[in-house]
Amino acid sequence: MITFLKFILFFIIFSYILKRLSPYILAFVIKRFKNKMKNEMKNKFQNMNEEFNQTQKKPKKSQKEKVGEYIDFEELD
Protein backbone atom coordinates (compact mmCIF):
# COMPACT_ATOMS: atom_id res chain seq x y z
CA MET A 1 0.00 0.00 0.00
CA ILE A 2 2.87 2.39 0.81
CA THR A 3 4.46 1.70 -2.58
CA PHE A 4 1.21 2.54 -4.31
CA LEU A 5 0.94 5.84 -2.42
CA LYS A 6 4.57 6.71 -3.27
CA PHE A 7 3.82 5.94 -6.91
CA ILE A 8 0.77 8.22 -6.95
CA LEU A 9 2.63 10.96 -5.04
CA PHE A 10 5.49 10.78 -7.55
CA PHE A 11 3.12 11.26 -10.49
CA ILE A 12 1.34 14.14 -8.78
CA ILE A 13 4.62 15.93 -8.08
CA PHE A 14 5.94 15.12 -11.55
CA SER A 15 2.80 16.50 -13.25
CA TYR A 16 2.95 19.67 -11.11
CA ILE A 17 6.60 20.28 -12.04
CA LEU A 18 5.88 19.53 -15.69
CA LYS A 19 3.00 22.04 -15.69
CA ARG A 20 5.27 24.75 -14.29
CA LEU A 21 8.16 24.03 -16.68
CA SER A 22 6.19 23.35 -19.88
CA PRO A 23 6.11 27.00 -21.10
CA TYR A 24 9.90 27.22 -20.81
CA ILE A 25 10.43 23.85 -22.47
CA LEU A 26 8.07 24.77 -25.29
CA ALA A 27 9.76 28.15 -25.82
CA PHE A 28 13.16 26.44 -25.94
CA VAL A 29 11.99 23.86 -28.50
CA ILE A 30 10.35 26.51 -30.70
CA LYS A 31 13.47 28.71 -30.58
CA ARG A 32 15.68 25.80 -31.64
CA PHE A 33 13.30 24.90 -34.47
CA LYS A 34 13.19 28.53 -35.63
CA ASN A 35 16.99 28.81 -35.67
CA LYS A 36 17.32 25.51 -37.50
CA MET A 37 14.84 26.54 -40.20
CA LYS A 38 16.48 29.98 -40.50
CA ASN A 39 19.89 28.39 -41.07
CA GLU A 40 18.48 25.93 -43.62
CA MET A 41 16.76 28.69 -45.58
CA LYS A 42 19.90 30.83 -45.44
CA ASN A 43 21.97 27.95 -46.83
CA LYS A 44 19.42 27.24 -49.56
CA PHE A 45 19.35 30.90 -50.56
CA GLN A 46 23.14 31.07 -50.69
CA ASN A 47 23.29 27.91 -52.80
CA MET A 48 20.64 29.26 -55.17
CA ASN A 49 22.47 32.58 -55.42
CA GLU A 50 25.78 30.83 -56.19
CA GLU A 51 24.13 28.67 -58.86
CA PHE A 52 22.47 31.74 -60.39
CA ASN A 53 25.78 33.61 -60.48
CA GLN A 54 27.51 30.63 -62.09
CA THR A 55 24.89 30.42 -64.82
CA GLN A 56 25.17 34.16 -65.48
CA LYS A 57 28.90 33.97 -66.15
CA LYS A 58 29.66 33.34 -69.78
CA PRO A 59 32.52 31.00 -70.54
CA LYS A 60 35.54 32.67 -72.10
CA LYS A 61 36.05 31.97 -75.76
CA SER A 62 39.42 30.46 -76.46
CA GLN A 63 39.18 31.12 -80.21
CA LYS A 64 37.15 33.61 -82.13
CA GLU A 65 34.32 32.02 -83.97
CA LYS A 66 34.52 32.30 -87.74
CA VAL A 67 31.22 33.79 -88.84
CA GLY A 68 31.74 33.90 -92.58
CA GLU A 69 32.85 36.26 -95.30
CA TYR A 70 31.99 39.93 -95.32
CA ILE A 71 29.99 40.94 -98.37
CA ASP A 72 29.74 44.60 -99.28
CA PHE A 73 26.47 45.27 -101.04
CA GLU A 74 26.35 48.26 -103.31
CA GLU A 75 23.26 50.25 -104.06
CA LEU A 76 22.05 50.27 -107.66
CA ASP A 77 20.44 53.43 -109.07
N, CA, C and O atoms as CSV, one atom per row, in Angstrom:
chain,resi,resn,atom,element,x,y,z
A,1,MET,N,N,0.823,-1.189,0.000
A,1,MET,CA,C,0.000,0.000,0.000
A,1,MET,C,C,0.875,1.264,0.000
A,1,MET,O,O,0.548,2.239,-0.677
A,2,ILE,N,N,1.969,1.253,0.744
A,2,ILE,CA,C,2.872,2.395,0.812
A,2,ILE,C,C,3.495,2.635,-0.558
A,2,ILE,O,O,3.649,3.784,-0.971
A,3,THR,N,N,3.855,1.573,-1.264
A,3,THR,CA,C,4.463,1.696,-2.582
A,3,THR,C,C,3.486,2.355,-3.544
A,3,THR,O,O,3.869,3.207,-4.346
A,4,PHE,N,N,2.234,1.960,-3.459
A,4,PHE,CA,C,1.208,2.544,-4.314
A,4,PHE,C,C,1.050,4.037,-4.036
A,4,PHE,O,O,0.918,4.820,-4.976
A,5,LEU,N,N,1.059,4.441,-2.793
A,5,LEU,CA,C,0.942,5.845,-2.425
A,5,LEU,C,C,2.164,6.641,-2.887
A,5,LEU,O,O,2.026,7.779,-3.335
A,6,LYS,N,N,3.352,6.052,-2.781
A,6,LYS,CA,C,4.565,6.705,-3.273
A,6,LYS,C,C,4.480,6.903,-4.788
A,6,LYS,O,O,4.873,7.942,-5.319
A,7,PHE,N,N,3.961,5.891,-5.463
A,7,PHE,CA,C,3.817,5.942,-6.915
A,7,PHE,C,C,2.868,7.075,-7.319
A,7,PHE,O,O,3.179,7.854,-8.219
A,8,ILE,N,N,1.740,7.164,-6.670
A,8,ILE,CA,C,0.765,8.216,-6.951
A,8,ILE,C,C,1.346,9.595,-6.596
A,8,ILE,O,O,1.179,10.550,-7.356
A,9,LEU,N,N,2.017,9.699,-5.458
A,9,LEU,CA,C,2.628,10.962,-5.037
A,9,LEU,C,C,3.694,11.402,-6.049
A,9,LEU,O,O,3.794,12.587,-6.365
A,10,PHE,N,N,4.479,10.464,-6.549
A,10,PHE,CA,C,5.492,10.777,-7.547
A,10,PHE,C,C,4.847,11.362,-8.798
A,10,PHE,O,O,5.326,12.370,-9.317
A,11,PHE,N,N,3.781,10.758,-9.290
A,11,PHE,CA,C,3.123,11.262,-10.487
A,11,PHE,C,C,2.458,12.613,-10.265
A,11,PHE,O,O,2.425,13.442,-11.174
A,12,ILE,N,N,1.936,12.839,-9.081
A,12,ILE,CA,C,1.340,14.136,-8.777
A,12,ILE,C,C,2.419,15.221,-8.774
A,12,ILE,O,O,2.228,16.289,-9.357
A,13,ILE,N,N,3.527,14.955,-8.133
A,13,ILE,CA,C,4.623,15.929,-8.082
A,13,ILE,C,C,5.214,16.131,-9.472
A,13,ILE,O,O,5.506,17.258,-9.871
A,14,PHE,N,N,5.388,15.046,-10.200
A,14,PHE,CA,C,5.940,15.124,-11.555
A,14,PHE,C,C,5.035,15.950,-12.470
A,14,PHE,O,O,5.524,16.777,-13.239
A,15,SER,N,N,3.714,15.733,-12.393
A,15,SER,CA,C,2.796,16.499,-13.247
A,15,SER,C,C,2.793,17.980,-12.858
A,15,SER,O,O,2.688,18.849,-13.724
A,16,TYR,N,N,2.906,18.268,-11.560
A,16,TYR,CA,C,2.953,19.667,-11.111
A,16,TYR,C,C,4.205,20.366,-11.653
A,16,TYR,O,O,4.130,21.485,-12.161
A,17,ILE,N,N,5.340,19.701,-11.539
A,17,ILE,CA,C,6.598,20.282,-12.037
A,17,ILE,C,C,6.538,20.447,-13.553
A,17,ILE,O,O,6.986,21.460,-14.090
A,18,LEU,N,N,5.988,19.459,-14.233
A,18,LEU,CA,C,5.879,19.534,-15.689
A,18,LEU,C,C,4.966,20.683,-16.113
A,18,LEU,O,O,5.251,21.359,-17.102
A,19,LYS,N,N,3.886,20.913,-15.391
A,19,LYS,CA,C,3.002,22.042,-15.694
A,19,LYS,C,C,3.731,23.368,-15.559
A,19,LYS,O,O,3.555,24.265,-16.383
A,20,ARG,N,N,4.542,23.494,-14.530
A,20,ARG,CA,C,5.265,24.747,-14.294
A,20,ARG,C,C,6.394,24.964,-15.307
A,20,ARG,O,O,6.686,26.105,-15.662
A,21,LEU,N,N,7.026,23.893,-15.774
A,21,LEU,CA,C,8.161,24.033,-16.684
A,21,LEU,C,C,7.781,23.963,-18.158
A,21,LEU,O,O,8.602,24.295,-19.013
A,22,SER,N,N,6.568,23.544,-18.478
A,22,SER,CA,C,6.186,23.348,-19.876
A,22,SER,C,C,6.293,24.627,-20.732
A,22,SER,O,O,6.722,24.522,-21.881
A,23,PRO,N,N,5.934,25.811,-20.248
A,23,PRO,CA,C,6.112,27.001,-21.103
A,23,PRO,C,C,7.577,27.248,-21.473
A,23,PRO,O,O,7.879,27.644,-22.599
A,24,TYR,N,N,8.473,27.015,-20.530
A,24,TYR,CA,C,9.896,27.223,-20.807
A,24,TYR,C,C,10.434,26.167,-21.766
A,24,TYR,O,O,11.228,26.470,-22.656
A,25,ILE,N,N,10.000,24.942,-21.577
A,25,ILE,CA,C,10.434,23.852,-22.469
A,25,ILE,C,C,9.913,24.105,-23.874
A,25,ILE,O,O,10.650,23.942,-24.847
A,26,LEU,N,N,8.663,24.497,-23.990
A,26,LEU,CA,C,8.069,24.769,-25.293
A,26,LEU,C,C,8.769,25.951,-25.981
A,26,LEU,O,O,9.035,25.894,-27.182
A,27,ALA,N,N,9.060,26.998,-25.244
A,27,ALA,CA,C,9.759,28.145,-25.824
A,27,ALA,C,C,11.151,27.747,-26.310
A,27,ALA,O,O,11.596,28.201,-27.364
A,28,PHE,N,N,11.828,26.909,-25.550
A,28,PHE,CA,C,13.161,26.437,-25.937
A,28,PHE,C,C,13.099,25.617,-27.222
A,28,PHE,O,O,13.919,25.804,-28.122
A,29,VAL,N,N,12.129,24.712,-27.307
A,29,VAL,CA,C,11.988,23.857,-28.495
A,29,VAL,C,C,11.643,24.705,-29.722
A,29,VAL,O,O,12.201,24.487,-30.798
A,30,ILE,N,N,10.741,25.656,-29.572
A,30,ILE,CA,C,10.349,26.510,-30.695
A,30,ILE,C,C,11.523,27.369,-31.149
A,30,ILE,O,O,11.715,27.558,-32.350
A,31,LYS,N,N,12.310,27.893,-30.216
A,31,LYS,CA,C,13.467,28.714,-30.576
A,31,LYS,C,C,14.496,27.892,-31.355
A,31,LYS,O,O,15.061,28.374,-32.337
A,32,ARG,N,N,14.738,26.658,-30.921
A,32,ARG,CA,C,15.684,25.800,-31.636
A,32,ARG,C,C,15.181,25.495,-33.041
A,32,ARG,O,O,15.950,25.525,-34.002
A,33,PHE,N,N,13.888,25.202,-33.159
A,33,PHE,CA,C,13.301,24.903,-34.467
A,33,PHE,C,C,13.397,26.114,-35.386
A,33,PHE,O,O,13.717,25.978,-36.567
A,34,LYS,N,N,13.121,27.299,-34.845
A,34,LYS,CA,C,13.192,28.531,-35.634
A,34,LYS,C,C,14.613,28.777,-36.142
A,34,LYS,O,O,14.808,29.115,-37.309
A,35,ASN,N,N,15.598,28.606,-35.266
A,35,ASN,CA,C,16.990,28.808,-35.669
A,35,ASN,C,C,17.418,27.785,-36.712
A,35,ASN,O,O,18.141,28.113,-37.652
A,36,LYS,N,N,16.974,26.560,-36.545
A,36,LYS,CA,C,17.322,25.508,-37.501
A,36,LYS,C,C,16.739,25.824,-38.879
A,36,LYS,O,O,17.432,25.706,-39.889
A,37,MET,N,N,15.480,26.223,-38.920
A,37,MET,CA,C,14.838,26.544,-40.198
A,37,MET,C,C,15.472,27.791,-40.818
A,37,MET,O,O,15.623,27.865,-42.038
A,38,LYS,N,N,15.841,28.762,-39.995
A,38,LYS,CA,C,16.484,29.977,-40.496
A,38,LYS,C,C,17.820,29.636,-41.157
A,38,LYS,O,O,18.133,30.141,-42.235
A,39,ASN,N,N,18.598,28.784,-40.507
A,39,ASN,CA,C,19.885,28.389,-41.071
A,39,ASN,C,C,19.713,27.600,-42.365
A,39,ASN,O,O,20.473,27.797,-43.313
A,40,GLU,N,N,18.726,26.714,-42.414
A,40,GLU,CA,C,18.483,25.930,-43.623
A,40,GLU,C,C,18.077,26.837,-44.786
A,40,GLU,O,O,18.566,26.675,-45.904
A,41,MET,N,N,17.189,27.781,-44.522
A,41,MET,CA,C,16.761,28.689,-45.582
A,41,MET,C,C,17.912,29.591,-46.032
A,41,MET,O,O,18.034,29.902,-47.217
A,42,LYS,N,N,18.743,30.004,-45.097
A,42,LYS,CA,C,19.898,30.833,-45.443
A,42,LYS,C,C,20.844,30.047,-46.351
A,42,LYS,O,O,21.336,30.574,-47.348
A,43,ASN,N,N,21.093,28.787,-46.002
A,43,ASN,CA,C,21.972,27.954,-46.830
A,43,ASN,C,C,21.369,27.712,-48.209
A,43,ASN,O,O,22.082,27.754,-49.212
A,44,LYS,N,N,20.073,27.462,-48.267
A,44,LYS,CA,C,19.420,27.237,-49.564
A,44,LYS,C,C,19.506,28.493,-50.424
A,44,LYS,O,O,19.766,28.411,-51.625
A,45,PHE,N,N,19.288,29.652,-49.813
A,45,PHE,CA,C,19.345,30.902,-50.557
A,45,PHE,C,C,20.752,31.154,-51.076
A,45,PHE,O,O,20.926,31.589,-52.214
A,46,GLN,N,N,21.763,30.883,-50.246
A,46,GLN,CA,C,23.142,31.073,-50.690
A,46,GLN,C,C,23.472,30.129,-51.837
A,46,GLN,O,O,24.122,30.526,-52.804
A,47,ASN,N,N,23.025,28.873,-51.732
A,47,ASN,CA,C,23.291,27.912,-52.803
A,47,ASN,C,C,22.598,28.340,-54.096
A,47,ASN,O,O,23.182,28.254,-55.177
A,48,MET,N,N,21.358,28.800,-53.982
A,48,MET,CA,C,20.637,29.258,-55.165
A,48,MET,C,C,21.337,30.462,-55.773
A,48,MET,O,O,21.457,30.556,-56.994
A,49,ASN,N,N,21.796,31.375,-54.942
A,49,ASN,CA,C,22.466,32.577,-55.416
A,49,ASN,C,C,23.774,32.213,-56.121
A,49,ASN,O,O,24.093,32.786,-57.163
A,50,GLU,N,N,24.530,31.271,-55.563
A,50,GLU,CA,C,25.778,30.832,-56.188
A,50,GLU,C,C,25.503,30.176,-57.541
A,50,GLU,O,O,26.215,30.432,-58.512
A,51,GLU,N,N,24.471,29.330,-57.604
A,51,GLU,CA,C,24.126,28.671,-58.863
A,51,GLU,C,C,23.694,29.701,-59.902
A,51,GLU,O,O,24.051,29.591,-61.075
A,52,PHE,N,N,22.930,30.696,-59.475
A,52,PHE,CA,C,22.474,31.738,-60.387
A,52,PHE,C,C,23.667,32.522,-60.925
A,52,PHE,O,O,23.737,32.814,-62.119
A,53,ASN,N,N,24.601,32.859,-60.042
A,53,ASN,CA,C,25.781,33.607,-60.475
A,53,ASN,C,C,26.640,32.781,-61.424
A,53,ASN,O,O,27.234,33.332,-62.351
A,54,GLN,N,N,26.717,31.479,-61.209
A,54,GLN,CA,C,27.510,30.626,-62.090
A,54,GLN,C,C,26.873,30.529,-63.468
A,54,GLN,O,O,27.579,30.474,-64.474
A,55,THR,N,N,25.549,30.509,-63.522
A,55,THR,CA,C,24.894,30.425,-64.820
A,55,THR,C,C,24.965,31.749,-65.563
A,55,THR,O,O,24.890,31.769,-66.792
A,56,GLN,N,N,25.107,32.853,-64.844
A,56,GLN,CA,C,25.172,34.156,-65.483
A,56,GLN,C,C,26.535,34.412,-66.122
A,56,GLN,O,O,26.643,35.171,-67.085
A,57,LYS,N,N,27.571,33.777,-65.585
A,57,LYS,CA,C,28.903,33.975,-66.150
A,57,LYS,C,C,29.008,33.251,-67.479
A,57,LYS,O,O,28.661,32.075,-67.590
A,58,LYS,N,N,29.485,33.956,-68.473
A,58,LYS,CA,C,29.657,33.339,-69.781
A,58,LYS,C,C,31.057,32.746,-69.860
A,58,LYS,O,O,32.019,33.361,-69.400
A,59,PRO,N,N,31.175,31.582,-70.426
A,59,PRO,CA,C,32.516,30.999,-70.542
A,59,PRO,C,C,33.365,31.809,-71.523
A,59,PRO,O,O,32.860,32.321,-72.522
A,60,LYS,N,N,34.635,31.914,-71.228
A,60,LYS,CA,C,35.542,32.668,-72.097
A,60,LYS,C,C,35.776,31.877,-73.372
A,60,LYS,O,O,35.916,30.654,-73.356
A,61,LYS,N,N,35.816,32.610,-74.476
A,61,LYS,CA,C,36.047,31.972,-75.760
A,61,LYS,C,C,37.549,31.852,-75.976
A,61,LYS,O,O,38.283,32.837,-75.887
A,62,SER,N,N,37.989,30.645,-76.259
A,62,SER,CA,C,39.416,30.463,-76.465
A,62,SER,C,C,39.807,30.896,-77.881
A,62,SER,O,O,40.906,31.409,-78.092
A,63,GLN,N,N,38.923,30.692,-78.833
A,63,GLN,CA,C,39.181,31.116,-80.207
A,63,GLN,C,C,37.985,31.912,-80.689
A,63,GLN,O,O,36.849,31.679,-80.277
A,64,LYS,N,N,38.270,32.857,-81.570
A,64,LYS,CA,C,37.151,33.613,-82.130
A,64,LYS,C,C,36.424,32.724,-83.121
A,64,LYS,O,O,37.027,31.993,-83.906
A,65,GLU,N,N,35.118,32.814,-83.053
A,65,GLU,CA,C,34.323,32.017,-83.974
A,65,GLU,C,C,34.376,32.642,-85.366
A,65,GLU,O,O,34.291,33.862,-85.506
A,66,LYS,N,N,34.514,31.825,-86.369
A,66,LYS,CA,C,34.515,32.305,-87.743
A,66,LYS,C,C,33.058,32.372,-88.188
A,66,LYS,O,O,32.362,31.358,-88.241
A,67,VAL,N,N,32.615,33.570,-88.504
A,67,VAL,CA,C,31.218,33.787,-88.837
A,67,VAL,C,C,30.987,33.595,-90.327
A,67,VAL,O,O,29.948,33.067,-90.722
A,68,GLY,N,N,31.900,33.997,-91.135
A,68,GLY,CA,C,31.742,33.898,-92.584
A,68,GLY,C,C,32.405,35.077,-93.256
A,68,GLY,O,O,33.061,35.889,-92.602
A,69,GLU,N,N,32.235,35.171,-94.553
A,69,GLU,CA,C,32.854,36.261,-95.301
A,69,GLU,C,C,32.007,37.525,-95.187
A,69,GLU,O,O,30.795,37.476,-94.977
A,70,TYR,N,N,32.685,38.645,-95.332
A,70,TYR,CA,C,31.989,39.928,-95.317
A,70,TYR,C,C,31.665,40.295,-96.761
A,70,TYR,O,O,32.552,40.329,-97.613
A,71,ILE,N,N,30.407,40.565,-97.026
A,71,ILE,CA,C,29.990,40.941,-98.371
A,71,ILE,C,C,29.527,42.384,-98.345
A,71,ILE,O,O,28.663,42.751,-97.548
A,72,ASP,N,N,30.099,43.201,-99.214
A,72,ASP,CA,C,29.743,44.604,-99.275
A,72,ASP,C,C,28.730,44.776,-100.410
A,72,ASP,O,O,29.066,44.641,-101.587
A,73,PHE,N,N,27.519,45.068,-100.041
A,73,PHE,CA,C,26.471,45.273,-101.041
A,73,PHE,C,C,26.493,46.721,-101.492
A,73,PHE,O,O,26.596,47.636,-100.675
A,74,GLU,N,N,26.398,46.917,-102.765
A,74,GLU,CA,C,26.352,48.261,-103.312
A,74,GLU,C,C,24.931,48.578,-103.747
A,74,GLU,O,O,24.176,47.701,-104.166
A,75,GLU,N,N,24.590,49.848,-103.638
A,75,GLU,CA,C,23.258,50.250,-104.064
A,75,GLU,C,C,23.257,50.482,-105.574
A,75,GLU,O,O,24.210,51.036,-106.121
A,76,LEU,N,N,22.203,50.065,-106.233
A,76,LEU,CA,C,22.046,50.269,-107.661
A,76,LEU,C,C,21.034,51.396,-107.858
A,76,LEU,O,O,19.991,51.431,-107.206
A,77,ASP,N,N,21.367,52.332,-108.784
A,77,ASP,CA,C,20.440,53.430,-109.074
A,77,ASP,C,C,19.554,53.094,-110.214
A,77,ASP,O,O,18.709,53.902,-110.598
